[in-house]
Amino acid sequence: MNYILWNVRGAGARSLPSLIRGIVRSFGVDFMALFETRCSGLKAHQVAASMGFPNFNIVDADGFKGGIWCLWSNRFRTVEVLESTNQYVHVRFTSQRMQTWEMTFVYGSPNIVLRRALWQDLMRLCLSIHVPWCLGGDFNATLANEERCSWRFPKGSDREFCRFVEDAYLHDLGFIGPPFTWKRTGVESRLDRVLGSNSWQETFPNSVATHLNWYKSDHRPLLLQTEGLPMGHRVDRPFRFLAAWVLDERFSPFVSDNWNNDLPWSVNVDEFTTACGKWNKQVFGHTDARKRQLLGRLNGITRTEARFGLSVELEELQRSLWHQLEEVLLQESLIWAQKARSDWVV
């Protein structure tokens, strides 16, 4: 399924319905969430009905502020709006194959006090959800210093937003395209994003968010594709150092060979992170695949033992394989703990 999430900064422009229909055709959109529509009542229903979707749900704007519209096609078996406020709409989806997931479409208030209440409401939702969960939209907050570029104001992340993401065990799905989704004179930020739970990532492992072109708004639309990209495309995910690497005896020599103190810092970091990615793929490998391989070899030894007994050589091989399996299991536990943002004491 393909979703568009977009802060349109007002839905009253005559050209907007035509623009929306064009975006829907171009990207095969099944669901669209529009934020800050600044429109309500009969006019809101008339404009929403002209955008080409057979179904929609409207949270009216408060005067000239806010407003959230959700519009969707008939490709879903059911779409049920479970809860809505002026800062989010929470929806349960059921596919034609009876698969169920929930999504929350977020418009975080520019007011920090109101936004604090949003994190509390979303945390309450989190504790009640037992299916794959995804959140997306304009959070009006950032998670890292590098997500804000300003000529006038210092960089900074939203601590309460960061705390909510950690406490809810959510993961940024990454993005394709330019790094910033909102801009004004002298300021650019990544205010719009998509977050997913552990079960969301397991159910939709190829989910990817794309930052589309600027249109009429000072926010870029986000395109969320749950089935991933066409062949040949790659997600521009941020680099992540895996704590499990340091448990591999091959990592220390790799660092010595690939860290060059003679290079400028920025060049050295870029080259080292690229080398880490290649090493992870070509040498370290996927822990689950290595675990299956080791278990398969151990099962083979067990079958041989049942038929012919256990020779000294096989017994030594068995001990070696168990030692390797323990290392892989420890590495796997570190990877999952790091993904869950557990607190560690080193």
DOLUM-147812 format. One record per residue (C-alpha): y, x, z; residue number from 1. Coordinates in steps of 0.25 Angstrom, whole numbers, padded with zeros to 4 digits. Each point is the difference from the previous one (the first is absolute). Layout:
BEGIN
Y|X|Z|NUM $
...
END
This chain:
BEGIN
0000|0000|0000|1 $
0014|0005|-0003|2 $
0012|-0003|0009|3 $
0015|0002|-0001|4 $
0008|0001|0013|5 $
0015|0001|-0003|6 $
0013|-0001|0008|7 $
0008|-0007|-0011|8 $
0014|-0001|0007|9 $
0002|-0014|-0004|10 $
-0008|-0010|-0009|11 $
0012|-0007|-0005|12 $
0002|0008|-0013|13 $
-0003|-0008|-0013|14 $
-0008|0012|-0006|15 $
-0009|0002|0012|16 $
-0011|-0011|-0004|17 $
-0001|0007|-0014|18 $
-0001|0013|0006|19 $
-0011|-0004|0010|20 $
-0008|-0006|-0011|21 $
0001|0013|-0008|22 $
-0004|0008|0012|23 $
-0012|-0010|0002|24 $
-0004|0002|-0015|25 $
0001|0015|0000|26 $
-0008|0003|0013|27 $
-0009|-0012|0000|28 $
0005|-0005|0014|29 $
-0008|-0010|0008|30 $
0009|-0001|0012|31 $
0015|0003|0002|32 $
0008|0001|0013|33 $
0015|0000|-0001|34 $
0009|0004|0011|35 $
0015|-0002|0003|36 $
0000|-0012|-0010|37 $
0013|-0005|0007|38 $
-0004|-0014|-0005|39 $
-0005|-0013|0007|40 $
-0002|-0015|-0002|41 $
-0001|-0007|-0013|42 $
0005|0012|-0008|43 $
-0010|0010|0006|44 $
-0011|-0010|-0005|45 $
0006|-0001|-0014|46 $
0001|0015|-0002|47 $
-0014|0003|0006|48 $
-0006|-0011|-0009|49 $
0007|0007|-0013|50 $
-0007|0013|0003|51 $
-0013|-0004|-0007|52 $
-0010|-0001|0013|53 $
-0007|-0013|0002|54 $
0001|0002|0016|55 $
0010|0005|0009|56 $
0005|0000|0015|57 $
0014|0001|0004|58 $
0007|0005|0013|59 $
0014|-0004|-0002|60 $
0011|0010|0002|61 $
0009|-0001|0012|62 $
0013|-0003|-0007|63 $
0003|0012|-0009|64 $
-0011|0009|0007|65 $
-0015|0002|-0001|66 $
-0009|-0009|-0007|67 $
-0015|0003|-0004|68 $
-0007|-0007|-0012|69 $
-0015|0002|-0002|70 $
-0005|-0004|-0014|71 $
-0014|0000|-0006|72 $
-0009|-0003|-0011|73 $
-0013|-0008|0000|74 $
-0009|0012|-0001|75 $
-0003|-0001|0015|76 $
-0010|-0010|0006|77 $
0010|-0003|0012|78 $
0013|0005|0005|79 $
0004|-0004|0014|80 $
0013|0003|0006|81 $
-0004|0002|0015|82 $
0014|0003|0006|83 $
0014|0002|-0005|84 $
0013|0004|0006|85 $
0013|0006|-0005|86 $
-0006|0014|0000|87 $
-0014|-0002|-0005|88 $
-0010|-0009|-0007|89 $
-0015|0001|0004|90 $
-0010|-0004|-0010|91 $
-0015|-0001|-0001|92 $
-0006|0001|-0014|93 $
-0014|-0004|-0004|94 $
-0005|0005|-0014|95 $
-0009|-0007|-0009|96 $
-0012|0008|0005|97 $
0004|-0005|0014|98 $
0005|0013|0005|99 $
0011|-0001|0011|100 $
0012|0008|0004|101 $
0014|-0001|0006|102 $
0013|0005|-0004|103 $
0014|0000|0006|104 $
0012|0000|-0008|105 $
0011|0007|0008|106 $
0015|-0001|-0001|107 $
0005|0008|0012|108 $
0014|-0004|0005|109 $
0011|0011|-0001|110 $
0003|-0004|0014|111 $
-0007|0010|0009|112 $
-0002|-0011|0011|113 $
-0006|-0010|-0009|114 $
-0009|0011|-0006|115 $
-0005|0004|0013|116 $
-0005|-0015|0002|117 $
-0007|0002|-0014|118 $
-0008|0011|0005|119 $
-0005|-0008|0012|120 $
-0003|-0012|-0009|121 $
-0008|0009|-0009|122 $
-0008|0007|0011|123 $
-0004|-0014|0005|124 $
-0005|-0004|-0014|125 $
-0007|0014|0000|126 $
-0008|-0004|0012|127 $
-0005|-0013|-0006|128 $
-0004|0005|-0013|129 $
-0015|0003|-0003|130 $
0000|0001|-0015|131 $
0006|0010|-0009|132 $
0016|0000|0002|133 $
0011|0006|-0008|134 $
0015|-0001|0002|135 $
0011|0003|-0010|136 $
0014|-0002|-0003|137 $
0014|0004|0004|138 $
-0002|0005|0015|139 $
0015|0005|0000|140 $
-0006|0013|0008|141 $
-0006|0013|-0003|142 $
-0012|0008|0005|143 $
0004|0014|-0002|144 $
0013|0008|-0002|145 $
-0002|0004|-0014|146 $
0000|-0015|-0004|147 $
0015|-0001|0002|148 $
0010|0008|-0008|149 $
0014|-0001|0004|150 $
0013|0007|-0003|151 $
0007|-0007|0012|152 $
-0010|-0003|0011|153 $
-0011|0009|0006|154 $
-0014|-0002|-0004|155 $
-0009|-0008|0010|156 $
-0012|-0009|0001|157 $
-0001|-0013|0007|158 $
-0008|0004|0013|159 $
-0004|-0015|0003|160 $
-0005|-0002|-0014|161 $
-0008|0013|0001|162 $
-0006|-0004|0014|163 $
-0004|-0014|-0006|164 $
-0007|0007|-0012|165 $
-0007|0009|0010|166 $
-0004|-0010|0010|167 $
-0005|-0010|-0011|168 $
-0008|0012|-0007|169 $
0006|-0003|-0013|170 $
0001|0010|-0012|171 $
0010|0002|-0011|172 $
-0006|-0003|-0013|173 $
0008|0011|-0007|174 $
0008|-0003|-0013|175 $
0002|0004|-0014|176 $
0014|0003|-0005|177 $
0013|0004|0006|178 $
0000|0002|0015|179 $
0012|-0009|0003|180 $
0000|-0015|-0001|181 $
0014|-0004|0004|182 $
0013|0007|-0003|183 $
0015|-0002|0002|184 $
0011|0010|-0002|185 $
-0004|0013|0007|186 $
-0012|-0006|0006|187 $
-0015|-0001|-0004|188 $
-0012|-0005|0008|189 $
-0014|-0004|-0001|190 $
0002|-0014|0007|191 $
-0011|-0007|-0008|192 $
-0015|0003|0002|193 $
-0014|-0005|0001|194 $
-0009|0003|0012|195 $
-0015|-0003|0002|196 $
-0010|-0001|0011|197 $
-0013|0008|0001|198 $
-0007|-0012|-0005|199 $
0010|-0002|-0012|200 $
-0003|0014|-0004|201 $
-0015|-0002|0000|202 $
0001|-0013|-0007|203 $
0010|0004|-0011|204 $
-0001|0015|0000|205 $
0007|0001|-0013|206 $
0013|-0007|0004|207 $
0012|0006|-0005|208 $
0015|-0003|0001|209 $
0010|0004|-0011|210 $
0015|0001|0001|211 $
0005|-0007|-0013|212 $
0013|0001|-0007|213 $
0014|-0005|0006|214 $
0003|-0013|-0006|215 $
0011|-0009|0006|216 $
-0001|0004|0014|217 $
0002|0012|0009|218 $
-0015|0000|0003|219 $
-0011|0004|-0009|220 $
-0011|-0010|-0002|221 $
-0014|0004|0006|222 $
-0012|-0002|-0008|223 $
-0013|-0001|0008|224 $
-0013|0001|-0008|225 $
-0012|-0002|0009|226 $
-0010|0004|-0011|227 $
0008|0013|-0002|228 $
0006|0006|-0013|229 $
-0005|0001|-0014|230 $
-0008|0013|-0003|231 $
0009|0012|-0001|232 $
0010|-0004|0011|233 $
0001|0007|0014|234 $
0006|-0005|0013|235 $
0011|0009|0005|236 $
-0005|0000|0014|237 $
0006|0009|0010|238 $
-0007|0013|0004|239 $
-0008|-0001|0013|240 $
-0006|0012|0007|241 $
-0014|-0004|0005|242 $
-0003|0005|0014|243 $
-0015|0000|-0004|244 $
0003|0012|-0010|245 $
0002|0010|0012|246 $
-0015|-0003|0004|247 $
-0005|0005|-0013|248 $
-0003|0015|0001|249 $
0005|0002|-0015|250 $
0014|-0005|0003|251 $
0005|0012|0008|252 $
-0003|0010|-0012|253 $
0006|-0011|-0010|254 $
0013|0000|0008|255 $
0001|0016|0000|256 $
-0003|0000|-0015|257 $
0010|-0011|-0003|258 $
0012|0002|0009|259 $
0010|0010|-0006|260 $
0011|0005|0010|261 $
0007|0007|-0012|262 $
0004|-0013|-0006|263 $
0012|-0009|0004|264 $
-0004|-0010|0010|265 $
0001|-0013|-0009|266 $
-0008|0006|-0011|267 $
-0010|0005|0009|268 $
-0002|-0014|0006|269 $
-0001|-0006|-0013|270 $
-0010|0009|-0005|271 $
-0008|0000|0013|272 $
-0001|-0015|0000|273 $
-0005|-0001|-0014|274 $
-0010|0010|0003|275 $
-0004|-0008|0012|276 $
-0003|-0012|-0008|277 $
-0008|0008|-0010|278 $
-0008|0006|0012|279 $
-0002|-0013|0006|280 $
-0006|-0006|-0013|281 $
-0008|0012|-0005|282 $
-0005|0007|0013|283 $
0002|-0009|0013|284 $
-0005|-0013|-0008|285 $
-0002|-0014|0005|286 $
-0006|-0001|0014|287 $
-0007|-0012|-0003|288 $
-0007|0006|-0012|289 $
-0004|0012|0007|290 $
-0005|-0008|0012|291 $
-0009|-0008|-0010|292 $
-0005|0013|-0006|293 $
-0003|0006|0013|294 $
-0007|-0012|0005|295 $
-0008|-0001|-0013|296 $
-0005|0015|0002|297 $
-0004|-0003|0014|298 $
-0008|-0013|-0004|299 $
-0007|0009|-0010|300 $
-0004|0010|0011|301 $
-0005|-0012|0008|302 $
-0008|-0005|-0011|303 $
-0006|0014|-0002|304 $
-0003|0001|0014|305 $
-0008|-0013|0000|306 $
-0009|0005|-0011|307 $
-0001|0015|0002|308 $
0006|0003|0014|309 $
0012|0008|0003|310 $
0000|0015|-0004|311 $
0009|0010|0006|312 $
0009|0001|-0012|313 $
0002|-0015|0000|314 $
0002|0000|0015|315 $
0011|0010|-0002|316 $
0006|-0008|-0012|317 $
0000|-0013|0008|318 $
0008|0007|0011|319 $
0010|0005|-0010|320 $
0001|-0013|-0006|321 $
0002|-0007|0013|322 $
0011|0010|0004|323 $
0007|-0003|-0014|324 $
-0001|-0015|0003|325 $
0006|0002|0014|326 $
0012|0007|-0007|327 $
0002|-0011|-0010|328 $
-0001|-0011|0010|329 $
0011|0007|0008|330 $
0008|0002|-0012|331 $
-0001|-0015|-0004|332 $
0004|-0004|0014|333 $
0012|0009|0000|334 $
0004|-0006|-0014|335 $
-0001|-0015|0005|336 $
0007|0003|0013|337 $
0011|0007|-0008|338 $
0001|-0012|-0009|339 $
0001|-0009|0012|340 $
0011|0009|0005|341 $
-0007|0002|0013|342 $
0007|0009|0011|343 $
-0006|0014|0001|344 $
0000|0010|0011|345 $
-0002|0014|-0006|346 $
END
